[in-house]
Every structure is written in structure tokens, then in C-alpha cells.
Amino acid sequence: MESRENVKGIAARIAVWSARHRTLAIVGWLLFVVGVTVLSGQAGMVQATGSDFGNGESGRADRVVEQAGFPEQGAGEMVVITSKTAPVDSPQTQAAIAEVTAAVQATGVTDQVAAPVTSEDGRSALITFAVRGDPETAKDRIQPVLDAVAGVQRAHPDLYIAEAGDASGDKLIGDELDEGLNRLSLLSIPVTLGILLVAFGAIVAALLPVGLAVTAVVGAVGLLAFASHLAPAVDTTMHVMLLVGLAVGVDYCLFYIRRERDERRNGVDPHRALVIAAQTSGRSIWVSGLTVIVAMAGMFLTRDTTFVSFAVGTILVVATAVLGSLTVLPALLSALGDRVDLGRIPGLYRKRSEGRVWGAFLRLVLRRPLISAVLAVAALGALAAPALDLRTKGEGVEDLSPSAPITQAFLAIQAAFPGGTGPAKVVVKAPAVSGPAWDGAVAEFKRQALATGRLHEPVTVEVNPAGTVAVISVGLSGTGSDRASEEALAALRGTVIPATLAGYPGAWVGVTGDAAWSKDFNDQLAGSMPLVFGFVLGLAFLLLLVSFRSVVVAVTGVVLNLLSVAAAYGMLVFVFQYGHFESLLDFRAADGITNWMPLFLFVILFGLSMDYHVFVVSRIREGHDRGLPTRQAVTEGITATAGVITSAAAVMVAVFALFATLPLVSTKELGVGLAAAVLLDATIVRAVLLPATMALLGERNWWLPRWLNWLPQVSHDVPAAEPETRELLTTRG
């Protein structure tokens, strides 16, 4: 039987269809999630390879090496032996060197151990070797070597003997990071559920958002497998998808369920309550989902493999969460009816949520809106001020936990052998890299490189079997990501190579390695960031303009979100660049923020904060469309949404804060930046600055130039009831 109720908008029409065919909607959703998961296993996930990550000159150099047919090399490892009191040639140190060499070779998993190299101060020796077999799986075979080196250290407590390298780094750092990410994935769900239990006070109502968010993430991961055949996926994409999927999936369900529950508690019949929730909160989900997708799509403009993978993954998980919220959620609410409040928790369940605390606070804000706005802007400005000193840097050894033994080993090697942990690799492609002319060019390159004082031994040369590509490794001052290494790289690229190898007949010369990767990545980001910012801000403005038919609402929405992002940047600089809370967060301050962090935080924060903004402003516009004065509409809208905004923000802050417990500085920056920004956005911005600004603007909030009257009319009020056709859909299955 058809209902002639006045249902407007795609979200409401989908909800009514889902409620009428709820069995089909629920089973269809489950089949979709299971189906894409099973089919994705058949399709397989295409992982990005090393050469996919390159940018600029270093990226081209990596591809030249990959295609040159060099024999596969094992993962490189280093053991440093240092004495504070005796030189390398002392009997004790020589004995330790011999024992390390013998112990490493006795494991049977390494190639021949190279002769030790002595540091310039004569107090450290460096032993190098490679782990046999595939370097990608070397971490699985490195443990016997680590045990052997640790045994020599125990036998010589007066010396410092430690190992670091590709395999040991993957083993000790990678395993810790993977363990942390897995722990985060497991903890995020019960933490979210706990907060929702407090928010709803009922077990069933709390389980619905978690269930929908988790199934949306599972379905989106399945879709990612298919998308990876067009854009290769990086390892961390699925963790980012869980982060974003839980955030938006829970938010969307909270918006929907809370509105439907509020209408039922106001005495509205089940069908009409569902339609009202769909036409109001459902429409907000639709608009905010599009806005989040637009923000994430900005990452495509970087043309960087990691950002493109993040963009694909986050867009898929947001789109899947929107689809589930608009289809299976109304079907479940229709099937459950008032049973959604089953499992009521004494002391937490409240029949009505009046928002008395928020109401009292809001009255205080609106009593003096100008003062409130000035104070809020001043607070955000103070938090954002350190961002004026924001600098970026590449990731390096200093980004690892300073208490980790592997970090201490890397730093000890770097101090004794500058450039030893991250040498530059000069790639030369020519018709032939052999003969007297080539030997002379290499000798002159080495002479001029060492003469700069910024480039160091060892200088090694490796030629491919075809004799057309050579890789010259040379040590750089610095750690591969700091200012000293940047200056050394500039000397190599700008002075040494042009004066030597660039003149070799028919040669193409490029530099790769840690410092070159960092420099080229920074240059790539610097060129793309204006495009990303302009794209995201411009399309977000257009979406808000069309949704609310107001230039003022669109402008204030963009400006308020920029203030949140700026405050997050400032807090990152305050903590990670200025070095506050080092012991609490277990990190070492550096002279910059991880280079990819500002752009990534911008798109994530701008997208997620639009959830709140669209939801709150939609409720305010709903009151205005009913004829309420703007100030009263603001009061009603923010008071009505305060509880759900608080709950949604609590979920996001709790989940994001878990990232600060991971071992890398970049993950700590991500957790602190996201958690702080969401907290500020849900409090200072939405509870103070937004209502104060809208109260000051009054009716000017809804200003639209005449020449834009062609924009489509979007209704924000609830559908008009028609008693003669108010047939409950709960009899439908």
C-alpha cells in the first residue's frame, strides 16, 4: 500500500522504501558486505611497490635501478662496536670484532661479513653484511643474528655493541608498529561501544552504530581490493579506513537514531518519526558525506602513491557508510521500533535528553554574542599562533621512540659514521659505464665529493650486468631528513655532479636515497598543496551554498573549519616541534613536523568537522524555516544537537587519541592533531563561535544574491503530516 505522505529528498525516499522492504534492505546489505569480501579475496589486493612511491628525480632514479637488472641484494645490516676508553685497535675491541664476525657468520643466514671500518675518532668500528634471500622477508630470518650480537654484548659489558639495519628495523620497529596498529584496531571498537552505551543508555541502540560502522569498513575494504588494480594500495590504508569509517559511521548513526528517538519521545508515531529522521538527519548525512568525499578527493591532486591510496580508501569507506546509513539503518529502526531501547542501563538511560547544561551555557553565550565570539577567536588564535613557525621535515631515525634499542643503535652509527645509515645513491645511466673514461669520472667525483666536507666515505660503485647503469653510494652529513643532510644533498646535486658525472658521454644522472626522497617529496607536496586546499575549500563552499542557499552560511562554514585546522597545526608545533610532553608521549622533539602531516590533517579534519557543521546548521535552518527568529532557531538547534555532538566527538577523540600510543612520531602527531582538533571543534567552535556568529548576523545568515535564485530549493523543515494517510509501515516486511 502506498503512502501519500509528503516525503521530500532522496534520503527520505530511500528510508521509506527501506522501511517498506526492510527484509530486502537488511539481507541485501549483509549480502553486499559478504559478497564484496569474498569476491575481493578472489581479485586480490595489489600492493604498491618501492618504485611506486618515488617522486621527482629520486623516483625516476629508483625506476631506472629497478629496470636495470641488478642481482637481488639481501637486506643490509650493520653492527657498531664502540669503546669510550680504548681505541679500535685495543685487544678488547679487536676481540669483540672477531667474536661478532664469527657469531654472525655462524648463524648461516648472512653473506660474507665485510672487513670492519674504523671511525674518524678511532673509537668505533662498523661491521656490515647482508641477510640472504628476499629482502622483503628478511625480518623473519634476522632473529638469530640479533641474538648472536646480543650475546657478544653480554660478554663485553664495557663496550657498546649494537645492530641496526633494514631487516632488524623491520623486525623491531615494524613488528612493534603492527602490534600497536592491531591493538588500536581491537581497542577502538570496545572504546566506541562504551561511549555509545553512556550516550544512549541502552545496549541495542549502542550496538547499531558500531555494527553498521564495522560492516561498512569491512565492505569498503573489499571494494578497495578491486580499486587497487587501478591505484595500488599501501599497507596503512586499511588502518586509516578503520579510523575514518568508525568516525563517520558512528556519527551518521548517532544523528539518525537520536532524531528518530527524540521524535518518538515527543509522541510521534513510528512511521512519521522515521520519515522525519530521514528527511532531516538523513539529509545531513547525505550532504556531509558528499563534503567528506570532496575533502578526501583533494588528495588525488598530490599524485603521490600514499595519498592516492588514502583518498581511494577513505572515499570508499565514507560512501559505504552513507549507503548503509540511508538504507539498512532505517530498515533496522523500522523492524525494531521501540525495541531499539532494549537493554536499558540503570542510571544511564534517560527517557528524554533536555540538554540543560548546554542550554544554560548557550544562554550565556547568546547573552553577549560579540564578547563570546571575540573570546573564542582569541582562544583559537592563541592555539594557532605557533603554526606561524611550522616547518616540515622528512621521516628519519629521530622519529622512532628514543627509548628503543634500535633507535639508539642507529643514532650511535650515525654519530660515529656520518651518512652511514642513509647514504645518497647516485644513479648513472649511459651506453657504457666502464673503461678509462668512466674510471676517471668516478675518481674525480669521489675527490670533489669528499672535498666538500659534507659528503663522506664509504664511496662504493655497483654496475648492473649489462654495464649500462651504475649506482654510486656516498655518505651524507646528517640523518637523511635534517638540515645538514639537505645541505649535503644540495652540494651533491648542485655542485659535485654537474662538475663530474654530468659530463660523462650520454649519461643521465639522478640522486636517490633517504635525503633525496625527502627533498623530492617535499617539493611535490609544496607544488600540490595550493591545488588541494583550493579544491577542497572551493567545492566545500559550493556544497554548503547549494545545501543551505546562503552565501553567508557557506563562508562561515569554511572559515570556522579553517580555524579548527589552524588550531590543530598550532598544537602540533607546540608539542612536537617545541618539545612539550616529550616524556609523556615518548618522543624526541625535532625541527619540524612530518612533511605529509599538514596536508593529511587538513583533508581529514576539514571533512570530519563538516559532519558537525552540516548537522547543527541543518537543525538551525529547520527552526528558521518553521518561522522562528534566528536567535531562537540557534538556541533550539544547538541545544537539540548538543548531546549527539558531544557523544560523536567523544568517540572520535577517544579513537584518535589511541594513535598517540604508537611508536612513530608521525602516528603520535596524527593522534594528537586529530583528537585536539575534534575536541576544539565540538566545544569552542560549535558551542561558542558558531552560535555567537549566527546570533550577531541574524537574518543576514540566510542572504543569497538574486542572481543565485536559480539554485534548487532545499527544504529543511519536517514533512507535513497527513492524518488520513498516516499508515504505519511496521506491518510491512
C-alpha positions in Angstrom: 0.0 0.0 0.0 1.4 3.4 -1.0 1.6 6.3 1.4 0.8 9.7 0.0 2.7 11.4 2.8 4.7 14.5 1.7 8.1 12.9 1.5 10.9 15.1 0.0 14.5 14.4 -0.7 16.5 11.3 -1.7 17.3 10.3 1.9 13.7 10.3 2.9 12.5 8.4 -0.2 15.2 5.7 0.4 14.3 5.4 4.0 10.6 4.9 3.2 11.5 2.3 0.6 13.8 0.5 3.1 11.1 0.6 5.8 8.6 -0.9 3.4 11.1 -3.6 2.2 13.1 -3.9 5.4 13.9 -7.6 5.0 15.2 -7.0 1.5 17.2 -4.0 2.7 18.8 -5.8 5.7 19.5 -9.0 3.8 20.8 -7.0 0.8 23.2 -5.1 3.0 24.6 -8.3 4.5 24.9 -9.9 1.1 26.7 -6.8 -0.2 29.3 -6.9 2.7 29.8 -10.7 2.5 29.8 -10.6 -1.3 32.4 -8.0 -1.8 34.6 -9.5 0.9 34.5 -13.0 -0.8 35.0 -11.6 -4.3 37.8 -9.3 -3.1 39.7 -12.4 -1.9 39.5 -13.8 -5.4 40.6 -10.5 -7.0 43.4 -9.9 -4.6 44.9 -6.7 -3.2 47.5 -5.0 -5.4 50.1 -3.6 -3.0 52.3 -0.6 -4.0 55.9 -1.5 -4.7 59.0 0.5 -3.9 59.2 2.3 -7.2 55.5 3.4 -6.9 56.4 5.7 -4.0 59.1 7.8 -5.8 58.7 11.5 -6.6 60.7 13.7 -9.0 64.3 12.8 -9.7 64.7 10.2 -6.9 61.5 8.4 -8.2 63.0 8.2 -11.7 66.3 7.0 -10.4 64.6 4.2 -8.4 62.8 3.1 -11.6 66.0 3.1 -13.6 67.6 0.9 -10.9 64.6 -1.4 -10.7 64.6 -1.9 -14.5 68.4 -2.3 -14.8 68.5 -6.0 -13.8 70.8 -5.7 -10.7 71.1 -9.0 -8.8 68.7 -9.1 -5.9 70.6 -7.9 -2.8 69.9 -9.1 0.7 68.8 -6.7 3.4 71.7 -4.7 4.7 72.7 -4.8 8.3 75.3 -3.0 10.5 76.9 -3.7 13.8 78.7 -0.9 15.6 81.3 -1.6 18.3 82.3 1.4 20.4 84.6 2.0 23.4 84.7 5.2 25.4 88.1 4.4 26.8 90.1 2.5 24.3 90.8 2.8 20.5 89.5 0.2 18.0 93.0 -1.4 17.8 92.9 -2.3 21.5 92.9 -6.0 22.3 89.5 -5.9 23.9 87.8 -4.2 20.9 89.6 -6.4 18.4 88.5 -9.5 20.3 84.9 -8.2 20.2 85.1 -7.5 16.5 86.4 -11.1 15.9 83.6 -12.5 18.0 80.9 -10.5 16.3 82.2 -11.6 12.9 82.3 -15.3 13.9 78.9 -15.2 15.6 77.2 -13.6 12.7 78.6 -16.0 10.1 77.8 -18.9 12.4 74.1 -18.2 12.1 74.2 -19.3 8.4 71.7 -16.6 7.3 74.1 -13.9 6.1 76.5 -13.4 3.3 80.2 -12.8 3.9 80.8 -10.3 6.6 82.8 -7.3 5.3 86.0 -6.1 7.0 85.4 -3.6 9.8 85.6 0.1 9.0 87.1 2.4 11.7 85.5 5.8 12.6 87.4 9.1 12.2 87.9 9.3 16.0 89.3 5.8 16.1 86.9 4.6 18.8 84.2 2.8 16.8 84.2 0.0 14.3 81.4 -0.8 11.8 80.8 -4.3 10.5 78.4 -4.7 7.6 76.8 -7.7 6.0 73.6 -8.7 4.2 70.9 -11.2 5.1 70.5 -13.9 2.4 67.2 -14.3 0.5 64.3 -12.0 -0.3 64.9 -8.6 1.5 61.1 -8.3 1.9 61.1 -11.3 4.2 64.5 -10.8 5.8 62.9 -9.7 9.1 61.6 -13.3 9.6 65.2 -14.6 9.5 67.1 -11.9 11.4 66.4 -13.0 14.9 69.4 -15.5 15.2 71.7 -12.7 14.1 70.2 -10.3 16.7 70.7 -13.0 19.4 74.3 -13.6 18.3 75.2 -9.9 18.5 73.4 -9.6 21.9 75.4 -12.5 23.2 78.7 -10.7 22.3 77.4 -7.6 24.0 76.8 -9.5 27.2 80.3 -10.9 27.0 81.8 -7.4 26.7 79.8 -5.1 29.1 82.5 -2.4 28.8 81.8 -1.9 25.1 78.7 -0.8 23.3 77.8 -3.4 20.7 74.5 -3.0 18.8 72.9 -3.9 15.5 70.8 -1.9 13.1 69.7 -2.2 9.5 66.9 -3.0 7.1 65.9 -6.4 8.5 66.4 -5.6 12.1 64.5 -2.3 11.7 61.6 -4.1 10.0 61.7 -6.7 12.8 61.9 -4.5 15.8 60.1 -1.3 14.6 57.7 -2.9 12.1 56.6 -5.6 14.5 56.0 -3.0 17.2 54.1 -0.8 14.9 52.0 -3.6 13.5 51.3 -4.8 17.1 50.3 -1.3 18.0 48.0 -0.8 15.0 46.4 -4.2 15.6 45.9 -3.2 19.3 44.4 0.1 18.2 42.0 -1.7 15.8 40.9 -4.0 18.6 40.6 -1.3 21.3 38.8 1.2 19.1 35.6 -0.9 18.8 35.1 -1.5 22.6 36.0 2.1 23.4 33.4 3.3 20.9 30.8 0.9 22.2 31.5 2.0 25.8 30.9 5.7 24.9 27.8 4.8 23.0 26.4 2.9 25.9 26.8 6.0 28.0 25.3 8.2 25.3 22.2 6.0 24.7 21.9 4.1 28.0 20.6 1.1 26.0 22.5 -1.9 24.6 20.7 -2.3 21.4 20.8 1.4 20.5 24.6 1.4 21.2 25.2 -1.7 19.2 23.6 -0.4 16.0 26.1 2.3 15.2 29.1 0.0 15.9 27.6 -2.8 13.9 26.9 -0.5 10.9 30.3 1.2 11.1 32.2 -2.1 11.3 30.3 -3.7 8.4 30.8 -0.5 6.4 34.5 -0.7 6.9 34.6 -4.4 6.0 32.6 -3.8 2.8 34.8 -0.8 1.9 38.0 -2.9 2.4 36.6 -5.4 0.0 35.9 -2.6 -2.6 39.5 -1.4 -2.0 40.8 -4.7 -3.4 39.1 -4.0 -6.7 40.2 -0.4 -6.7 43.8 -1.4 -6.0 44.0 -2.8 -9.5 43.8 0.8 -10.7 45.6 2.6 -7.8 47.9 0.3 -5.8 47.2 0.2 -2.1 49.7 1.0 0.7 49.8 -1.1 3.9 48.4 1.6 6.2 45.4 2.4 4.1 43.2 -0.1 5.9 44.0 1.4 9.3 43.1 4.8 8.0 39.9 3.4 6.7 39.1 2.0 10.1 39.8 5.3 11.7 37.6 7.3 9.3 35.0 4.6 8.9 34.4 4.4 12.7 34.2 8.1 12.9 31.7 8.8 10.2 29.8 5.6 10.5 29.1 6.2 14.2 28.4 9.9 13.6 25.8 9.2 10.9 24.0 6.5 13.0 24.1 8.8 16.1 22.5 11.6 14.1 19.8 9.3 12.7 18.9 7.3 15.8 18.9 10.2 18.2 16.5 12.2 15.9 14.2 9.2 15.5 14.2 8.5 19.3 13.5 12.2 20.1 10.5 12.2 17.7 9.1 9.1 19.3 9.5 10.5 22.8 7.6 13.6 21.6 4.7 11.3 20.8 5.1 10.9 17.1 4.1 7.6 15.6 6.9 5.2 14.4 6.5 5.8 10.7 6.4 9.6 10.9 9.3 9.6 13.4 11.4 7.6 10.8 10.4 9.9 8.0 11.3 13.0 10.0 14.7 11.5 10.9 15.3 10.6 7.3 14.3 14.0 5.9 16.4 15.9 8.5 19.3 13.8 9.8 19.3 11.6 6.7 19.7 14.7 4.5 22.5 15.9 6.8 24.2 12.6 6.3 23.9 12.9 2.5 25.3 16.4 2.5 28.1 15.8 5.0 29.1 12.6 3.3 29.5 14.4 0.0 31.6 17.1 1.7 33.8 14.5 3.3 34.3 12.7 0.0 35.2 16.0 -1.7 37.8 16.7 1.0 39.3 13.3 0.6 39.3 13.6 -3.2 41.7 16.5 -2.8 44.5 14.0 -2.0 44.3 12.8 -5.7 45.9 16.2 -6.7 49.1 15.3 -4.9 49.8 12.5 -7.4 51.6 10.7 -4.6 51.0 6.9 -4.2 50.3 7.0 -0.5 47.9 10.0 -0.7 46.1 8.5 -3.7 45.7 5.2 -1.8 44.4 7.1 1.3 42.0 9.0 -1.0 40.6 5.9 -2.6 40.2 4.1 0.8 38.6 6.9 2.7 36.2 7.8 -0.2 35.1 4.1 -0.4 34.5 3.8 3.4 32.6 7.1 3.6 30.5 6.3 0.6 29.8 2.8 2.1 28.9 4.4 5.5 26.5 6.8 3.8 24.9 4.0 1.8 24.4 1.9 5.0 23.0 4.8 7.0 20.4 5.7 4.3 19.3 2.1 3.6 19.9 -0.6 6.2 19.7 1.7 9.2 16.1 2.9 8.6 15.1 -0.7 7.8 16.6 -1.8 11.2 14.8 1.0 13.0 11.6 0.1 11.3 12.0 -3.5 12.3 13.0 -2.8 15.9 10.6 0.0 16.6 10.8 1.0 20.2 12.7 -2.2 20.9 15.8 -0.2 19.9 15.8 0.9 23.6 16.1 -2.7 24.8 18.8 -3.4 27.3 18.4 -0.2 29.3 21.2 0.5 31.7 20.1 1.9 35.1 21.5 5.3 35.8 22.4 5.9 32.1 19.1 5.6 30.2 17.1 8.8 30.1 13.7 9.0 28.6 14.4 12.5 27.3 17.6 14.4 26.8 16.9 18.0 27.6 20.5 19.3 27.3 20.0 21.5 30.4 23.8 22.1 30.8 24.3 23.0 27.2 21.1 25.1 27.3 22.4 27.2 30.2 25.8 27.6 28.6 24.3 28.6 25.3 22.1 31.3 27.0 25.3 32.7 28.5 26.9 32.8 25.0 23.9 34.4 23.4 23.5 37.0 26.1 26.8 38.6 24.9 27.4 37.1 21.5 30.1 39.7 20.5 32.2 39.1 23.6 31.7 35.4 23.2 32.9 35.5 19.6 35.9 37.6 20.4 36.9 35.3 23.3 36.5 32.2 21.1 38.5 33.7 18.2 41.2 34.8 20.7 41.4 31.4 22.2 41.7 29.7 18.8 44.2 32.3 17.6 46.4 31.7 20.7 46.3 28.0 20.0 47.0 28.5 16.3 49.8 31.1 16.8 52.7 28.5 16.9 51.6 27.4 13.4 53.3 30.5 12.1 56.6 28.8 12.9 55.5 25.5 11.4 58.3 23.7 9.5 58.2 20.3 7.8 60.8 17.5 7.6 61.1 14.0 6.3 60.8 11.0 8.5 64.0 9.6 9.9 65.6 7.7 12.7 64.9 10.5 15.1 61.1 9.8 14.6 61.4 6.5 16.4 60.9 6.1 20.1 64.2 7.4 21.8 64.0 4.6 24.4 64.0 1.8 21.7 67.4 0.0 21.4 67.2 0.0 17.6 66.9 3.8 17.7 69.9 4.1 20.0 71.9 1.8 17.6 71.0 3.9 14.5 72.0 7.1 16.3 75.3 5.6 17.5 76.2 4.6 14.0 75.2 8.0 12.6 77.3 9.8 15.2 80.4 7.7 14.5 79.9 7.3 10.8 78.1 10.3 9.3 76.0 9.2 6.4 76.5 5.6 7.1 72.8 4.8 7.9 71.3 6.7 4.9 73.8 7.3 2.1 72.9 9.1 -1.1 72.8 6.9 -4.2 73.9 8.5 -7.5 72.4 6.6 -10.4 74.2 6.9 -13.7 72.5 5.6 -16.9 74.7 5.6 -20.0 75.5 3.5 -23.1 78.5 2.1 -21.2 79.7 2.6 -17.6 83.2 1.1 -17.9 86.6 1.9 -19.3 89.2 4.6 -18.5 86.8 7.5 -19.1 84.4 6.1 -16.6 87.0 5.3 -14.0 88.3 8.8 -14.3 84.9 10.3 -13.9 84.3 8.3 -10.8 87.7 9.2 -9.3 87.0 12.9 -9.9 83.5 12.6 -8.4 84.9 11.0 -5.3 87.7 13.6 -5.0 85.3 16.5 -5.3 82.6 14.9 -3.1 85.0 14.4 -0.2 86.4 17.9 -0.6 83.0 19.4 0.2 83.3 18.3 3.8 79.5 17.3 3.6 80.0 14.0 1.7 81.8 11.1 3.3 83.3 7.7 2.9 82.5 5.0 2.2 82.1 5.6 -1.5 81.1 2.4 -3.4 80.3 1.7 -7.0 78.0 -1.1 -8.3 77.3 -1.8 -12.0 74.5 -3.8 -13.5 75.2 -6.9 -15.6 74.5 -5.1 -18.8 77.1 -2.4 -18.0 74.7 0.4 -18.6 73.7 1.6 -15.1 75.9 2.3 -12.2 74.9 3.1 -8.6 77.5 5.2 -6.6 76.8 5.3 -2.9 78.2 8.1 -0.8 77.7 9.1 2.8 75.9 12.3 3.6 76.2 14.5 6.7 73.1 14.4 8.8 70.4 11.7 9.3 68.8 11.7 5.9 66.0 14.1 6.9 67.6 17.1 8.8 69.0 20.3 7.6 72.6 19.0 7.4 71.6 16.2 5.0 69.6 18.7 2.9 72.7 20.9 2.6 74.8 17.9 1.7 72.3 16.8 -0.9 72.3 20.3 -2.4 76.1 20.2 -2.7 75.9 16.8 -4.4 73.2 17.7 -6.9 74.1 21.4 -7.4 77.9 21.3 -7.4 79.6 17.8 -7.5 77.5 16.0 -10.1 77.4 18.9 -12.6 81.2 19.2 -12.4 81.9 15.5 -12.8 79.4 12.8 -13.8 77.1 15.1 -15.7 79.7 15.4 -18.4 80.1 11.7 -18.9 79.1 10.9 -22.6 75.4 10.1 -23.0 74.8 9.9 -19.2 71.6 10.6 -17.3 72.4 11.2 -13.6 69.9 11.2 -10.7 70.2 11.0 -7.0 68.0 8.8 -4.7 68.2 7.7 -1.1 66.6 9.0 2.1 67.6 12.6 1.8 66.7 12.8 -1.9 63.3 11.0 -1.2 62.5 13.5 1.5 63.5 16.6 -0.6 61.6 15.4 -3.7 58.5 14.5 -1.6 58.6 18.0 0.0 58.9 19.6 -3.4 56.0 17.6 -4.7 53.8 18.5 -1.7 54.7 22.2 -1.9 53.6 22.3 -5.5 50.3 20.4 -4.9 49.2 21.9 -1.6 47.7 25.1 -3.1 45.7 22.9 -5.5 44.5 20.6 -2.8 43.5 23.5 -0.4 41.8 25.4 -3.3 39.9 22.3 -4.5 38.7 21.3 -1.0 37.7 24.8 0.1 36.1 25.7 -3.2 33.9 22.6 -3.5 33.0 22.6 0.2 31.8 26.2 -0.3 29.7 25.2 -3.3 28.2 22.2 -1.4 27.2 24.4 1.5 25.9 27.1 -0.8 23.6 24.7 -2.6 22.5 22.9 0.6 21.6 26.0 2.6 21.0 28.5 -0.2 23.1 31.0 1.7 26.4 32.6 0.8 27.0 33.6 4.5 26.4 30.1 5.8 28.9 28.7 3.2 31.5 31.3 4.0 31.2 30.9 7.8 31.3 27.2 7.5 34.6 27.3 5.6 36.1 29.9 7.9 35.2 28.0 11.1 36.7 24.8 9.8 39.9 26.6 8.8 40.1 27.9 12.4 39.9 24.4 13.7 42.6 23.2 11.4 44.8 26.2 12.2 44.5 25.5 15.9 45.4 21.8 15.3 48.5 22.9 13.4 49.5 25.2 16.3 49.1 22.4 18.8 51.3 20.1 16.7 54.1 22.7 16.6 53.7 23.4 20.4 54.0 19.7 21.2 56.2 18.1 18.6 58.4 21.0 17.3 58.8 22.8 20.6 59.1 19.6 22.6 56.4 19.8 25.2 55.2 16.5 26.8 58.2 14.6 25.4 58.4 12.1 28.3 54.6 11.6 28.5 54.3 10.8 24.7 57.8 9.1 24.5 59.3 11.1 21.6 62.2 13.4 20.8 61.4 16.9 19.5 62.6 17.8 16.1 63.0 20.9 14.0 59.8 20.3 12.1 56.5 18.4 11.7 56.4 15.2 9.5 56.2 16.6 5.9 52.9 14.8 4.9 51.1 15.6 8.2 49.8 19.2 7.4 48.1 18.2 4.2 46.7 14.9 5.5 45.3 16.6 8.7 43.7 19.3 6.6 41.7 17.0 4.4 40.7 14.6 7.3 39.8 17.4 9.7 38.0 19.5 7.1 36.0 16.6 6.1 35.1 15.3 9.5 34.3 18.7 11.0 31.8 19.2 8.3 29.8 16.4 9.9 29.1 18.5 12.9 28.7 21.7 11.0 26.1 20.4 8.5 24.2 18.6 11.2 24.0 21.6 13.5 23.3 24.2 10.8 20.6 21.9 9.3 18.8 21.8 12.7 19.1 25.6 13.0 17.8 26.1 9.4 14.9 23.7 10.2 13.8 26.0 13.0 14.2 29.1 10.8 12.1 27.6 8.1 9.4 27.0 10.7 9.3 30.7 11.3 11.5 31.0 14.4 13.7 34.1 14.7 17.3 33.3 14.0 18.5 33.6 17.7 15.7 31.3 18.9 16.4 28.9 16.0 20.1 28.9 17.0 19.2 28.1 20.6 16.8 25.3 19.7 19.1 23.8 17.1 22.3 23.7 19.2 20.5 22.6 22.3 18.8 19.8 20.5 22.1 18.6 18.9 24.4 19.2 21.8 24.1 15.6 23.2 24.7 13.8 19.9 27.6 16.2 19.0 29.2 15.5 22.4 28.8 11.8 22.0 30.2 11.8 18.5 33.1 14.0 19.5 33.9 11.7 22.5 34.1 8.7 20.1 36.4 10.5 17.7 38.7 11.9 20.4 39.0 8.5 22.1 39.8 6.6 18.9 42.1 9.3 17.6 44.0 9.5 20.9 44.9 5.8 20.6 47.2 6.8 17.7 49.3 8.7 20.2 50.3 5.4 21.8 52.0 4.1 18.6 55.8 4.1 18.4 56.3 6.5 15.5 56.3 10.3 15.9 54.1 10.6 12.8 51.4 8.5 14.3 51.6 10.4 17.5 51.3 13.7 15.6 48.3 12.2 13.8 46.6 11.2 17.0 47.3 14.4 18.9 46.3 16.6 15.9 43.1 14.8 15.2 42.0 14.4 18.8 42.7 18.0 19.7 41.1 19.4 16.6 37.9 17.4 17.1 37.7 18.4 20.7 38.1 22.1 19.9 35.7 21.9 17.0 33.0 20.3 19.2 33.4 22.8 22.0 34.9 26.3 21.2 33.8 26.3 17.6 30.3 24.6 17.6 29.3 25.6 21.2 30.6 29.2 21.3 31.8 30.6 18.0 29.1 29.3 15.7 26.1 30.4 17.8 27.7 33.7 18.6 28.4 34.4 15.0 25.0 33.4 13.8 23.3 35.5 16.5 25.3 38.5 15.5 24.5 38.1 11.8 20.8 37.5 12.5 18.7 37.3 9.3 21.8 38.1 7.3 22.8 34.4 7.8 20.4 33.4 5.1 21.5 36.0 2.5 21.5 34.9 -1.1 22.1 37.3 -4.1 19.2 37.5 -6.5 21.3 36.2 -9.3 21.7 32.9 -7.4 17.9 32.3 -7.0 18.2 29.6 -9.7 19.8 27.3 -7.1 17.5 24.4 -6.2 15.2 24.9 -3.2 16.1 22.5 -0.4 13.6 22.0 2.3 15.0 21.8 5.9 11.7 21.5 7.7 10.0 18.3 8.7 7.4 16.8 6.3 3.8 17.8 6.8 1.6 15.2 8.4 -1.4 14.0 6.5 -3.6 12.1 9.1 -5.7 10.4 6.5 -2.7 8.6 5.1 -0.6 8.1 8.2 -0.4 4.3 7.9 2.2 2.6 9.9 4.8 0.7 7.9 5.6 -1.6 10.7 3.1 -4.0 9.3 5.3 -4.3 6.2 8.3 -6.6 6.0 
